[in-house]
């Protein structure tokens, strides 16, 4: 009797062992067809669980009829039933559509285009009235004084043109700052809205040099550091309430 039971268990074990095989395959993104790494493959029948490698390739011990569950963060789970030893191609669907990163600016026209448009509107002050080089080079050689530069320096029209050009250049620099340091961009980084966002942007408005020379990483880091300062001194940096007359 004992010998018969032992033989029965032995035959069952041999049968199970003979059915177990190595299943291999590759995991792909269903939309982009790119390989997906760090996917967990769990055999619900025998309890074995493995991960695929950086190339999306996996191997697992399984038997015919076993159910394999594929899971990964940001993807919907997928389930397959083992039917043969053929290599599997698993296509997983993202849980959300992945969008390309974009930078949002408040103004449709860049500061450079706005400056060029302004120069076209004020062609005179960027024409003869813009000449400020006092030294000229005559055709006979040597150096002399420029009559146009002297006239622009002493005439009212020339002085007014110079002041207008300076104002246009100042406006251009402020437009450069506004274009990069805009409410949408700063609000997304800090999470601030409405009056608090206005208070923060007024208190920590960057200069023209930093705005032009900082990389995106440096610029964002500067905003985050200023945001931490803003939180520590909220009362100091808050705007005074408006008082109606």
ChimeraX commands (.cxc) that place a marker at each C-alpha (Angstrom):
marker #1 position 0.00,0.00,0.00 radius 0.5
marker #1 position 2.73,2.44,0.99 radius 0.5
marker #1 position 4.72,1.48,-2.08 radius 0.5
marker #1 position 1.71,2.19,-4.30 radius 0.5
marker #1 position 1.16,5.64,-2.79 radius 0.5
marker #1 position 4.82,6.53,-3.16 radius 0.5
marker #1 position 4.78,5.43,-6.79 radius 0.5
marker #1 position 1.63,7.50,-7.43 radius 0.5
marker #1 position 3.18,10.67,-5.96 radius 0.5
marker #1 position 6.36,10.01,-7.94 radius 0.5
marker #1 position 4.46,9.73,-11.21 radius 0.5
marker #1 position 2.53,12.96,-10.47 radius 0.5
marker #1 position 5.75,14.79,-9.69 radius 0.5
marker #1 position 7.41,13.50,-12.86 radius 0.5
marker #1 position 4.38,14.56,-14.91 radius 0.5
marker #1 position 4.37,18.05,-13.43 radius 0.5
marker #1 position 8.09,18.45,-13.90 radius 0.5
marker #1 position 7.90,17.29,-17.50 radius 0.5
marker #1 position 5.19,19.88,-18.28 radius 0.5
marker #1 position 7.09,22.84,-16.77 radius 0.5
marker #1 position 9.05,24.81,-19.36 radius 0.5
marker #1 position 10.79,28.13,-19.81 radius 0.5
marker #1 position 8.68,30.82,-21.42 radius 0.5
marker #1 position 10.40,33.86,-22.90 radius 0.5
marker #1 position 9.21,37.01,-24.60 radius 0.5
marker #1 position 9.48,40.76,-25.10 radius 0.5
marker #1 position 7.26,43.53,-23.70 radius 0.5
marker #1 position 6.37,46.47,-25.99 radius 0.5
marker #1 position 4.49,49.73,-25.64 radius 0.5
marker #1 position 1.32,49.26,-27.69 radius 0.5
marker #1 position 1.31,52.83,-29.01 radius 0.5
marker #1 position 4.99,53.60,-29.68 radius 0.5
marker #1 position 6.13,49.97,-30.17 radius 0.5
marker #1 position 9.14,50.77,-27.95 radius 0.5
marker #1 position 10.36,48.11,-25.53 radius 0.5
marker #1 position 9.18,48.50,-21.93 radius 0.5
marker #1 position 11.51,47.69,-19.03 radius 0.5
marker #1 position 10.80,47.02,-15.33 radius 0.5
marker #1 position 7.64,45.02,-16.02 radius 0.5
marker #1 position 6.60,42.49,-13.37 radius 0.5
marker #1 position 5.55,39.08,-14.74 radius 0.5
marker #1 position 3.60,37.01,-12.21 radius 0.5
marker #1 position 2.48,33.41,-12.79 radius 0.5
marker #1 position -0.80,33.14,-10.88 radius 0.5
marker #1 position -0.68,29.33,-10.99 radius 0.5
marker #1 position 2.73,28.55,-9.50 radius 0.5
marker #1 position 3.37,31.93,-7.79 radius 0.5
marker #1 position 6.64,32.65,-9.60 radius 0.5
marker #1 position 7.30,36.33,-10.30 radius 0.5
marker #1 position 10.11,37.91,-12.34 radius 0.5
marker #1 position 10.96,41.24,-14.00 radius 0.5
marker #1 position 12.00,41.83,-17.59 radius 0.5
marker #1 position 15.37,43.48,-18.29 radius 0.5
marker #1 position 16.23,46.88,-19.74 radius 0.5
marker #1 position 15.59,45.55,-23.24 radius 0.5
marker #1 position 12.09,44.35,-22.31 radius 0.5
marker #1 position 13.12,40.68,-22.47 radius 0.5
marker #1 position 11.88,38.19,-19.86 radius 0.5
marker #1 position 12.03,34.46,-19.08 radius 0.5
marker #1 position 9.85,32.56,-16.60 radius 0.5
marker #1 position 9.15,28.94,-15.65 radius 0.5
marker #1 position 5.55,28.05,-16.47 radius 0.5
marker #1 position 3.26,25.24,-17.61 radius 0.5
marker #1 position 0.62,25.13,-20.31 radius 0.5
marker #1 position -2.54,26.78,-19.05 radius 0.5
marker #1 position -0.75,29.04,-16.52 radius 0.5
marker #1 position -1.94,32.66,-16.44 radius 0.5
marker #1 position 0.78,35.31,-16.61 radius 0.5
marker #1 position -0.05,38.81,-15.39 radius 0.5
marker #1 position 2.08,41.72,-16.63 radius 0.5
marker #1 position 2.06,44.87,-14.49 radius 0.5
marker #1 position 4.00,48.13,-14.50 radius 0.5
marker #1 position 3.37,51.62,-13.17 radius 0.5
marker #1 position 1.62,53.90,-15.70 radius 0.5
marker #1 position 0.39,50.89,-17.69 radius 0.5
marker #1 position -2.80,48.86,-17.64 radius 0.5
marker #1 position -2.24,45.25,-16.45 radius 0.5
marker #1 position -2.27,42.57,-19.14 radius 0.5
marker #1 position -2.97,38.83,-18.76 radius 0.5
marker #1 position -1.88,36.00,-21.06 radius 0.5
marker #1 position -2.41,32.23,-20.91 radius 0.5
marker #1 position 0.55,29.97,-21.67 radius 0.5
marker #1 position -0.30,27.76,-24.64 radius 0.5
marker #1 position 3.06,26.82,-26.16 radius 0.5
marker #1 position 6.79,27.38,-25.86 radius 0.5
marker #1 position 6.79,30.00,-28.60 radius 0.5
marker #1 position 8.27,33.38,-27.69 radius 0.5
marker #1 position 5.65,35.86,-26.53 radius 0.5
marker #1 position 5.20,39.43,-27.75 radius 0.5
marker #1 position 3.32,41.39,-25.10 radius 0.5
marker #1 position 1.86,44.82,-25.93 radius 0.5
marker #1 position 0.97,46.95,-22.91 radius 0.5
marker #1 position -1.28,50.02,-23.04 radius 0.5
marker #1 position -0.42,53.19,-21.13 radius 0.5
marker #1 position -2.84,54.23,-18.42 radius 0.5
marker #1 position -2.64,57.83,-19.71 radius 0.5
marker #1 position -1.61,59.42,-22.99 radius 0.5
marker #1 position 1.94,60.72,-22.80 radius 0.5
marker #1 position 2.24,64.23,-24.20 radius 0.5
marker #1 position 5.40,65.90,-25.43 radius 0.5
marker #1 position 6.81,68.52,-23.09 radius 0.5
marker #1 position 6.04,72.07,-24.20 radius 0.5
marker #1 position 6.88,75.50,-22.82 radius 0.5
marker #1 position 3.95,77.88,-22.57 radius 0.5
marker #1 position 4.45,81.62,-22.99 radius 0.5
marker #1 position 1.86,84.32,-22.41 radius 0.5
marker #1 position 2.73,86.36,-25.51 radius 0.5
marker #1 position 2.22,85.10,-29.04 radius 0.5
marker #1 position 4.92,87.43,-30.45 radius 0.5
marker #1 position 8.48,87.03,-29.18 radius 0.5
marker #1 position 10.26,90.11,-27.77 radius 0.5
marker #1 position 12.64,90.12,-30.73 radius 0.5
marker #1 position 9.76,90.26,-33.24 radius 0.5
marker #1 position 8.07,92.98,-31.23 radius 0.5
marker #1 position 11.28,95.00,-31.23 radius 0.5
marker #1 position 11.62,94.65,-35.00 radius 0.5
marker #1 position 7.99,95.70,-35.45 radius 0.5
marker #1 position 8.61,98.76,-33.25 radius 0.5
marker #1 position 11.70,99.70,-35.28 radius 0.5
marker #1 position 9.63,99.56,-38.43 radius 0.5
marker #1 position 7.07,101.89,-36.83 radius 0.5
marker #1 position 9.82,104.35,-35.85 radius 0.5
marker #1 position 12.08,104.14,-38.88 radius 0.5
marker #1 position 13.23,107.76,-38.56 radius 0.5
marker #1 position 14.84,107.45,-35.12 radius 0.5
marker #1 position 16.64,104.30,-36.29 radius 0.5
marker #1 position 17.76,106.03,-39.51 radius 0.5
marker #1 position 19.76,109.29,-39.69 radius 0.5
marker #1 position 18.77,110.28,-36.14 radius 0.5
marker #1 position 20.32,107.10,-34.79 radius 0.5
marker #1 position 23.84,108.04,-35.90 radius 0.5
marker #1 position 25.95,108.79,-32.79 radius 0.5
marker #1 position 29.48,108.08,-33.96 radius 0.5
marker #1 position 31.36,111.41,-33.60 radius 0.5
marker #1 position 34.46,110.16,-35.44 radius 0.5
marker #1 position 34.21,109.71,-39.18 radius 0.5
marker #1 position 36.68,108.55,-41.80 radius 0.5
marker #1 position 36.93,110.92,-44.77 radius 0.5
marker #1 position 37.59,109.54,-48.22 radius 0.5
marker #1 position 41.00,111.27,-48.20 radius 0.5
marker #1 position 42.04,109.25,-45.14 radius 0.5
marker #1 position 42.53,110.08,-41.46 radius 0.5
marker #1 position 39.79,110.82,-38.96 radius 0.5
marker #1 position 37.31,113.68,-38.65 radius 0.5
marker #1 position 34.17,114.72,-36.82 radius 0.5
marker #1 position 30.80,113.48,-38.00 radius 0.5
marker #1 position 28.39,116.36,-38.75 radius 0.5
marker #1 position 25.38,114.02,-38.38 radius 0.5
marker #1 position 26.50,112.88,-34.92 radius 0.5
marker #1 position 27.10,116.47,-33.77 radius 0.5
marker #1 position 23.70,117.56,-35.04 radius 0.5
marker #1 position 21.93,114.69,-33.32 radius 0.5
marker #1 position 23.73,115.49,-30.05 radius 0.5
marker #1 position 22.78,119.18,-29.91 radius 0.5
marker #1 position 19.44,119.27,-31.72 radius 0.5
marker #1 position 16.17,118.80,-29.85 radius 0.5
marker #1 position 15.01,116.32,-32.45 radius 0.5
marker #1 position 18.15,114.25,-32.03 radius 0.5
marker #1 position 17.91,114.28,-28.22 radius 0.5
marker #1 position 14.23,113.29,-28.35 radius 0.5
marker #1 position 15.07,110.45,-30.73 radius 0.5
marker #1 position 17.77,109.21,-28.35 radius 0.5
marker #1 position 15.38,109.22,-25.39 radius 0.5
marker #1 position 12.77,107.36,-27.42 radius 0.5
marker #1 position 15.31,104.74,-28.49 radius 0.5
marker #1 position 16.32,104.22,-24.86 radius 0.5
marker #1 position 12.68,103.80,-23.90 radius 0.5
marker #1 position 12.16,101.27,-26.68 radius 0.5
marker #1 position 15.25,99.33,-25.55 radius 0.5
marker #1 position 14.02,99.37,-21.94 radius 0.5
marker #1 position 10.60,98.14,-23.09 radius 0.5
marker #1 position 12.31,95.38,-25.05 radius 0.5
marker #1 position 14.23,94.20,-21.97 radius 0.5
marker #1 position 11.02,94.13,-19.91 radius 0.5
marker #1 position 9.28,92.18,-22.69 radius 0.5
marker #1 position 12.10,89.61,-22.59 radius 0.5
marker #1 position 11.54,89.19,-18.84 radius 0.5
marker #1 position 7.73,89.00,-19.23 radius 0.5
marker #1 position 8.06,86.45,-22.03 radius 0.5
marker #1 position 10.07,84.02,-19.91 radius 0.5
marker #1 position 8.87,84.94,-16.41 radius 0.5
marker #1 position 5.15,84.72,-17.22 radius 0.5
marker #1 position 2.21,83.83,-14.98 radius 0.5
marker #1 position 1.51,80.46,-16.60 radius 0.5
marker #1 position 5.12,79.32,-16.33 radius 0.5
marker #1 position 5.68,80.56,-12.77 radius 0.5
marker #1 position 2.25,79.33,-11.61 radius 0.5
marker #1 position 2.96,75.80,-12.84 radius 0.5
marker #1 position 6.27,75.71,-10.94 radius 0.5
marker #1 position 5.08,77.24,-7.65 radius 0.5
marker #1 position 1.40,76.29,-7.61 radius 0.5
marker #1 position 0.54,79.89,-6.70 radius 0.5
marker #1 position -2.59,81.54,-8.06 radius 0.5
marker #1 position -4.28,84.95,-8.21 radius 0.5
marker #1 position -3.09,87.52,-5.63 radius 0.5
marker #1 position -0.37,85.30,-4.16 radius 0.5
marker #1 position 1.08,84.69,-7.61 radius 0.5
marker #1 position 1.03,88.43,-8.32 radius 0.5
marker #1 position 2.79,89.13,-5.02 radius 0.5
marker #1 position 5.47,86.51,-5.69 radius 0.5
marker #1 position 6.15,87.68,-9.26 radius 0.5
marker #1 position 6.36,91.31,-8.15 radius 0.5
marker #1 position 8.75,90.53,-5.30 radius 0.5
marker #1 position 11.03,88.12,-7.19 radius 0.5
marker #1 position 10.97,89.51,-10.72 radius 0.5
marker #1 position 14.38,88.62,-12.26 radius 0.5
marker #1 position 16.67,91.06,-14.02 radius 0.5
marker #1 position 17.26,91.20,-17.75 radius 0.5
marker #1 position 20.79,89.73,-17.57 radius 0.5
marker #1 position 19.73,86.62,-15.61 radius 0.5
marker #1 position 16.69,86.14,-17.80 radius 0.5
marker #1 position 18.83,86.17,-20.95 radius 0.5
marker #1 position 21.78,84.11,-19.71 radius 0.5
marker #1 position 20.32,81.46,-17.37 radius 0.5
marker #1 position 19.65,77.96,-18.65 radius 0.5
marker #1 position 16.17,76.50,-18.16 radius 0.5
marker #1 position 17.45,74.44,-15.24 radius 0.5
marker #1 position 19.06,77.48,-13.58 radius 0.5
marker #1 position 15.98,79.61,-14.17 radius 0.5
marker #1 position 13.59,77.04,-12.68 radius 0.5
marker #1 position 15.92,76.46,-9.72 radius 0.5
marker #1 position 15.98,80.21,-9.06 radius 0.5
marker #1 position 12.17,80.33,-9.04 radius 0.5
marker #1 position 11.97,77.36,-6.66 radius 0.5
marker #1 position 14.50,78.89,-4.26 radius 0.5
marker #1 position 12.62,82.19,-4.28 radius 0.5
marker #1 position 9.38,80.33,-3.68 radius 0.5
marker #1 position 10.82,78.79,-0.51 radius 0.5
marker #1 position 11.83,82.27,0.65 radius 0.5
marker #1 position 8.35,83.52,-0.19 radius 0.5
marker #1 position 6.73,80.83,1.98 radius 0.5
marker #1 position 8.97,81.76,4.92 radius 0.5
marker #1 position 8.03,85.42,4.66 radius 0.5
marker #1 position 4.44,85.36,3.43 radius 0.5
marker #1 position 3.32,88.29,5.55 radius 0.5
marker #1 position 6.24,90.45,4.45 radius 0.5
marker #1 position 5.71,89.70,0.77 radius 0.5
marker #1 position 1.92,89.88,0.65 radius 0.5
marker #1 position 0.25,92.76,-1.17 radius 0.5
marker #1 position -1.59,95.35,0.93 radius 0.5
marker #1 position -5.40,95.21,0.58 radius 0.5
marker #1 position -6.97,97.64,-1.85 radius 0.5
marker #1 position -8.80,100.53,-0.21 radius 0.5
marker #1 position -11.66,102.09,-2.10 radius 0.5
marker #1 position -11.91,105.84,-2.27 radius 0.5
marker link #1:1,2 radius 0.2
marker link #1:2,3 radius 0.2
marker link #1:3,4 radius 0.2
marker link #1:4,5 radius 0.2
marker link #1:5,6 radius 0.2
marker link #1:6,7 radius 0.2
marker link #1:7,8 radius 0.2
marker link #1:8,9 radius 0.2
marker link #1:9,10 radius 0.2
marker link #1:10,11 radius 0.2
marker link #1:11,12 radius 0.2
marker link #1:12,13 radius 0.2
marker link #1:13,14 radius 0.2
marker link #1:14,15 radius 0.2
marker link #1:15,16 radius 0.2
marker link #1:16,17 radius 0.2
marker link #1:17,18 radius 0.2
marker link #1:18,19 radius 0.2
marker link #1:19,20 radius 0.2
marker link #1:20,21 radius 0.2
marker link #1:21,22 radius 0.2
marker link #1:22,23 radius 0.2
marker link #1:23,24 radius 0.2
marker link #1:24,25 radius 0.2
marker link #1:25,26 radius 0.2
marker link #1:26,27 radius 0.2
marker link #1:27,28 radius 0.2
marker link #1:28,29 radius 0.2
marker link #1:29,30 radius 0.2
marker link #1:30,31 radius 0.2
marker link #1:31,32 radius 0.2
marker link #1:32,33 radius 0.2
marker link #1:33,34 radius 0.2
marker link #1:34,35 radius 0.2
marker link #1:35,36 radius 0.2
marker link #1:36,37 radius 0.2
marker link #1:37,38 radius 0.2
marker link #1:38,39 radius 0.2
marker link #1:39,40 radius 0.2
marker link #1:40,41 radius 0.2
marker link #1:41,42 radius 0.2
marker link #1:42,43 radius 0.2
marker link #1:43,44 radius 0.2
marker link #1:44,45 radius 0.2
marker link #1:45,46 radius 0.2
marker link #1:46,47 radius 0.2
marker link #1:47,48 radius 0.2
marker link #1:48,49 radius 0.2
marker link #1:49,50 radius 0.2
marker link #1:50,51 radius 0.2
marker link #1:51,52 radius 0.2
marker link #1:52,53 radius 0.2
marker link #1:53,54 radius 0.2
marker link #1:54,55 radius 0.2
marker link #1:55,56 radius 0.2
marker link #1:56,57 radius 0.2
marker link #1:57,58 radius 0.2
marker link #1:58,59 radius 0.2
marker link #1:59,60 radius 0.2
marker link #1:60,61 radius 0.2
marker link #1:61,62 radius 0.2
marker link #1:62,63 radius 0.2
marker link #1:63,64 radius 0.2
marker link #1:64,65 radius 0.2
marker link #1:65,66 radius 0.2
marker link #1:66,67 radius 0.2
marker link #1:67,68 radius 0.2
marker link #1:68,69 radius 0.2
marker link #1:69,70 radius 0.2
marker link #1:70,71 radius 0.2
marker link #1:71,72 radius 0.2
marker link #1:72,73 radius 0.2
marker link #1:73,74 radius 0.2
marker link #1:74,75 radius 0.2
marker link #1:75,76 radius 0.2
marker link #1:76,77 radius 0.2
marker link #1:77,78 radius 0.2
marker link #1:78,79 radius 0.2
marker link #1:79,80 radius 0.2
marker link #1:80,81 radius 0.2
marker link #1:81,82 radius 0.2
marker link #1:82,83 radius 0.2
marker link #1:83,84 radius 0.2
marker link #1:84,85 radius 0.2
marker link #1:85,86 radius 0.2
marker link #1:86,87 radius 0.2
marker link #1:87,88 radius 0.2
marker link #1:88,89 radius 0.2
marker link #1:89,90 radius 0.2
marker link #1:90,91 radius 0.2
marker link #1:91,92 radius 0.2
marker link #1:92,93 radius 0.2
marker link #1:93,94 radius 0.2
marker link #1:94,95 radius 0.2
marker link #1:95,96 radius 0.2
marker link #1:96,97 radius 0.2
marker link #1:97,98 radius 0.2
marker link #1:98,99 radius 0.2
marker link #1:99,100 radius 0.2
marker link #1:100,101 radius 0.2
marker link #1:101,102 radius 0.2
marker link #1:102,103 radius 0.2
marker link #1:103,104 radius 0.2
marker link #1:104,105 radius 0.2
marker link #1:105,106 radius 0.2
marker link #1:106,107 radius 0.2
marker link #1:107,108 radius 0.2
marker link #1:108,109 radius 0.2
marker link #1:109,110 radius 0.2
marker link #1:110,111 radius 0.2
marker link #1:111,112 radius 0.2
marker link #1:112,113 radius 0.2
marker link #1:113,114 radius 0.2
marker link #1:114,115 radius 0.2
marker link #1:115,116 radius 0.2
marker link #1:116,117 radius 0.2
marker link #1:117,118 radius 0.2
marker link #1:118,119 radius 0.2
marker link #1:119,120 radius 0.2
marker link #1:120,121 radius 0.2
marker link #1:121,122 radius 0.2
marker link #1:122,123 radius 0.2
marker link #1:123,124 radius 0.2
marker link #1:124,125 radius 0.2
marker link #1:125,126 radius 0.2
marker link #1:126,127 radius 0.2
marker link #1:127,128 radius 0.2
marker link #1:128,129 radius 0.2
marker link #1:129,130 radius 0.2
marker link #1:130,131 radius 0.2
marker link #1:131,132 radius 0.2
marker link #1:132,133 radius 0.2
marker link #1:133,134 radius 0.2
marker link #1:134,135 radius 0.2
marker link #1:135,136 radius 0.2
marker link #1:136,137 radius 0.2
marker link #1:137,138 radius 0.2
marker link #1:138,139 radius 0.2
marker link #1:139,140 radius 0.2
marker link #1:140,141 radius 0.2
marker link #1:141,142 radius 0.2
marker link #1:142,143 radius 0.2
marker link #1:143,144 radius 0.2
marker link #1:144,145 radius 0.2
marker link #1:145,146 radius 0.2
marker link #1:146,147 radius 0.2
marker link #1:147,148 radius 0.2
marker link #1:148,149 radius 0.2
marker link #1:149,150 radius 0.2
marker link #1:150,151 radius 0.2
marker link #1:151,152 radius 0.2
marker link #1:152,153 radius 0.2
marker link #1:153,154 radius 0.2
marker link #1:154,155 radius 0.2
marker link #1:155,156 radius 0.2
marker link #1:156,157 radius 0.2
marker link #1:157,158 radius 0.2
marker link #1:158,159 radius 0.2
marker link #1:159,160 radius 0.2
marker link #1:160,161 radius 0.2
marker link #1:161,162 radius 0.2
marker link #1:162,163 radius 0.2
marker link #1:163,164 radius 0.2
marker link #1:164,165 radius 0.2
marker link #1:165,166 radius 0.2
marker link #1:166,167 radius 0.2
marker link #1:167,168 radius 0.2
marker link #1:168,169 radius 0.2
marker link #1:169,170 radius 0.2
marker link #1:170,171 radius 0.2
marker link #1:171,172 radius 0.2
marker link #1:172,173 radius 0.2
marker link #1:173,174 radius 0.2
marker link #1:174,175 radius 0.2
marker link #1:175,176 radius 0.2
marker link #1:176,177 radius 0.2
marker link #1:177,178 radius 0.2
marker link #1:178,179 radius 0.2
marker link #1:179,180 radius 0.2
marker link #1:180,181 radius 0.2
marker link #1:181,182 radius 0.2
marker link #1:182,183 radius 0.2
marker link #1:183,184 radius 0.2
marker link #1:184,185 radius 0.2
marker link #1:185,186 radius 0.2
marker link #1:186,187 radius 0.2
marker link #1:187,188 radius 0.2
marker link #1:188,189 radius 0.2
marker link #1:189,190 radius 0.2
marker link #1:190,191 radius 0.2
marker link #1:191,192 radius 0.2
marker link #1:192,193 radius 0.2
marker link #1:193,194 radius 0.2
marker link #1:194,195 radius 0.2
marker link #1:195,196 radius 0.2
marker link #1:196,197 radius 0.2
marker link #1:197,198 radius 0.2
marker link #1:198,199 radius 0.2
marker link #1:199,200 radius 0.2
marker link #1:200,201 radius 0.2
marker link #1:201,202 radius 0.2
marker link #1:202,203 radius 0.2
marker link #1:203,204 radius 0.2
marker link #1:204,205 radius 0.2
marker link #1:205,206 radius 0.2
marker link #1:206,207 radius 0.2
marker link #1:207,208 radius 0.2
marker link #1:208,209 radius 0.2
marker link #1:209,210 radius 0.2
marker link #1:210,211 radius 0.2
marker link #1:211,212 radius 0.2
marker link #1:212,213 radius 0.2
marker link #1:213,214 radius 0.2
marker link #1:214,215 radius 0.2
marker link #1:215,216 radius 0.2
marker link #1:216,217 radius 0.2
marker link #1:217,218 radius 0.2
marker link #1:218,219 radius 0.2
marker link #1:219,220 radius 0.2
marker link #1:220,221 radius 0.2
marker link #1:221,222 radius 0.2
marker link #1:222,223 radius 0.2
marker link #1:223,224 radius 0.2
marker link #1:224,225 radius 0.2
marker link #1:225,226 radius 0.2
marker link #1:226,227 radius 0.2
marker link #1:227,228 radius 0.2
marker link #1:228,229 radius 0.2
marker link #1:229,230 radius 0.2
marker link #1:230,231 radius 0.2
marker link #1:231,232 radius 0.2
marker link #1:232,233 radius 0.2
marker link #1:233,234 radius 0.2
marker link #1:234,235 radius 0.2
marker link #1:235,236 radius 0.2
marker link #1:236,237 radius 0.2
marker link #1:237,238 radius 0.2
marker link #1:238,239 radius 0.2
marker link #1:239,240 radius 0.2
marker link #1:240,241 radius 0.2
marker link #1:241,242 radius 0.2
marker link #1:242,243 radius 0.2
marker link #1:243,244 radius 0.2
marker link #1:244,245 radius 0.2
view
